[in-house]
Every structure is written in structure tokens, then in C-alpha cells.
Amino acid sequence: MRRIIIALTGASGIIYGIRALQLLREVADVETHVVLSPSALRTAQDEVDMGPDEIKGLADVLYSFRDIGAAISSGSFRTAGMLVAPCSIKTLSGIANCYNEDLIVRAADVCLKERRRVVLMLRETPLHAGHIALMDQANRNGAIIMPPVPAFYTRPKTLDDIVVQSVGRALDLFDLELPMVKRWKETPGVGDDDKA
């Protein structure tokens, strides 16, 4: 059983974290360890038609945001790494500066020190110099900065097509193969030179 930590923060785009959890429920050998910030649940009120209990119910294991003594706060608890989807600037700042005030930042810091994959689906635009400096520092610490930028070569028909493709590409970084992810040149007619 592979364990992956999924954190949802208060940035716009909570659907990315929700869809990641929904998609991972279909992968038999993956166990999700989930942390939701209070701001994530607040954002969910505005962005999705799901209540807090329904969102929490997607987790295999759910942790309290403030429980810095949770299993995922220790490097001896083995995981495949951590996806923060969406990642707020506040969370990015904590990760970049190793400011382990809450379980999301602590778990990310642990993954980084153990040289495990940390993927940050950063949701902010436009960016000022401070944001860019934080991204640079988090990257230097070992995190992968992956804003959920749509891939239009997949010819998405719905918003969910865009979300699933973005989440699928993020989960690719953990060597998790999801059949619904469309790949360049693997889909007939997509990306053909004569279509450019």
C-alpha cells in the first residue's frame, strides 16, 4: 500500500484537491492521508456543492490541521510524498521558510527533509516579486511548483476535463498512472503536426 499525503488549503481551486482524492479512491494500492486547513473548508463553501463532512469523507486517514504530533509529522512514517492542492501563498511561505506552525507545513517539511516528492499546485495570479522569491526558495528546498495550468492539446470539453488533466499530471509526479490522463501523441489526432 502506497501512502500519499494530500493537503487542501484556502486558495481558490479546492476542486483540485477534491478531484485528486476522488481519483485516488479508484487506485487500489493507494492510501490517502489528508489535512484540510480551516480556510480550505471556508473556500469550499463558495466553490463546490459539497459539505465539510462529504469532503472529509474522501480521505482514507484524516488529520487535524493543528495536530503537529500526527503520524505524517515524522519522517519515520513512510509516504510517497505530498500533494498540496490547491496551495495558497501562505502555505507556500511556510514551506519555503520551514515555518512548521501547522500540520500541512510540518508534513511538507518532513517530506522534503526525507527527500520525498512535494508538489505544490500553487493558485495565485498575478505574482509579485515576493511570491516568485518564495517559489524559488521552496524549489531550492526540493518542492516542485506546479500551478494548475490547463493543457489545451487535450481539447477539453468541460471544466472537469481541465481539472482532471491537471490533477492527473500532478499525480504523475508520484508515479501514479491514471487512465483518464490524456498524453501528448498518445491520443489519435491530438497534437498532429497538420493540426497546428
PyMOL commands that set and color helices and strands:
alter all, ss='L'
color gray80, all
select helices_A, chain A and resi 14-24+38-47+52-56+71-73+89-96+103-113+129-141+152-154+159-172+193-195
alter helices_A, ss='H'
color red, helices_A
select strands_A, chain A and resi 2-8+30-36+61-63+81-87+117-122+144-145
alter strands_A, ss='S'
color yellow, strands_A
deselect
rebuild
show_as cartoon
